[in-house]
C-alpha cells in the first residue's frame, strides 16, 4: 500500500467513486467490460476502498467512461448544504420531456457543476436557487414548487 493510500482523503475519494459507479447502475465487472479491461475490477475496487491512489489521468478516463465531467469525479468539500429549498428527483427529471422540465434540468446540471454534487438520486435546491429558477421561468418560487410537483419530478 502506498503512502497516499488509506488516508482520509483517499477513502473519501474512493467512497465517492463507488457512489458514482452505483448511481450509474454499474458493477465493478461492468466497468471492466465497458473499459475493455482498461479498468480491472480489482483495481477499481482498491480505488473505491481507498487502498490505492488513482492518478489524474486514470480519473479522467473513468469520468469519460461514466460520461461525467472531470469535476464530478471529486467529492464535494462539504461546505455547502441545502437550506430547506426544493428536492428534485433526478431520474424523473431526466425522463420528462416538457420544455419547463428541460429548463429545470439545465439549471440543475449547472448547480451540480458549481457544487460538485453528482451523487444521489435527489438534488436539493436551496431557496435562493428556486428564486433564481423562478426568475428564469418568469414564476414565483411558490409557482416553481408547484410546477415541480405538477411535472412529477419532486423528490423526497
N, C-alpha and C positions, 0 to 999 in steps of 0.2 A: 504494500500500500504506500502511495507517495505521501510526501509531507502535506500536500494540499488536500488530499482526500480525508474524509471523515471529519472535516471541520464543520462548524455550524453552517457556514456558507455553502459548502458542498452538499450538505444534507438538505438545506432549504432549496437549492437549485434542483437537486435530484427529485425531491418531492414535487416540485413544480413541474418538472419534465414528465413525471408519472401522471400527474393530473391532466396535463395537456394530451398525452397519449390516450388516456382513458376517455377524455372528452371527445376525442376523435373516434372512439369505439374500436381501438386497435389493441391487439395483444402484442407482447414482445416479438412473438414469431411472425405476426402480421407485418410488423415494421421490418423485420429481417427480410421477409419475402418482397415487400414493396421496394426496399432499397437494393434488391437483388444481391443481398449479402453484404452490402456496404456497412450496415449496422447489424452486427451479430447480436442475437437476443441476449446472450450472456454479458456482453459488454454494455449494452443499453441498460440492462438490469443493474449492473455495477454503477453506472452513472446515476440511475434513479435512486439507488440506496446511498449515494454519497461516498461510495467506496473507491471511486475512480474519478479523476478530474477530466472534464471534457474541454477540448480546445475550442477556440472561437470558430475555426473552420468547420469542425465537426458539428458545432451548434448551429452554424449557418446551414449546413447540409440537412440537419434534422428539421430546421424551420422550413426549408424548401419542401421537404418530404411531407410535412404536416400542412403545407400551404398556409403558413402563418408568417407575418413579418418577423424579422430577426428580433426586434424589441420584445415581441410576445414571448420569447423563449426565456426571458429573465424574470424572476419573481418580483412582485411589487415590493417597494421598500417598506410598506406597511404604514406610511404616514398619512394615507388618505382613508377616509371612512365615510360611508353614506350617512346622511342626516335625516333619514325618515322620508325620503322622496318616494319615487315610484320604482316598483320592481317589474322587470320585463323578462318574459320567458323567451330566451334566445332561439330555441328550436322553433317555436310557433311564429316568432317574428320572421325567421328565415323562410318559412313556408308561405307566409302571407304575401299576396300579390297586389294588394291595394297600394295606390300611389302614396297615401299617407304612411303606410307601413314601410315602404321603400325609403321615404324621407327619414322616418324614425330609425330604420336600420343603418342608414348612412351616418346619422347623428351618433348613434350608439357606437358604431365602429370607430368614429373619431374620438369619442370619450375613452373607449377601451385603449386606443393607441396612446392617448395622453397619460392614462393612469397605469399603463402596462397591466391591465386587468383582462386576461384571456382565459381565465379558468371559470368553471362553474357553468351551470345551465341557466342561471338567472343573473341579469345585470341590474344592479341597484343604482338608480339615477337619483342624484341629490335634488332637493327642492329648487336650487338655483339652476340646475340642468333643465328641469321641467319648465322653468320660466323661459330659459333661452330657446328650448324647443318650441314652446308656445309662440314665441315671437316669430320663429321661422315658419310656423304653420298658421300664423295670424289667429291664435287662440289663447285663451287664458290658461294658466296652469291647471285650473279645475277642469276646463274643457279638454286639455291634454290627458288628464287622468281618465276622463270619461271615454275619450277616443281609444285609449289603450285597452280599457275594459271592453268597449264595443268591438274592437278588432280581434278580441280573444287572445291577446298577447300578454295579458297581465300575469306576472309571476307571483310566487308566494314567498 
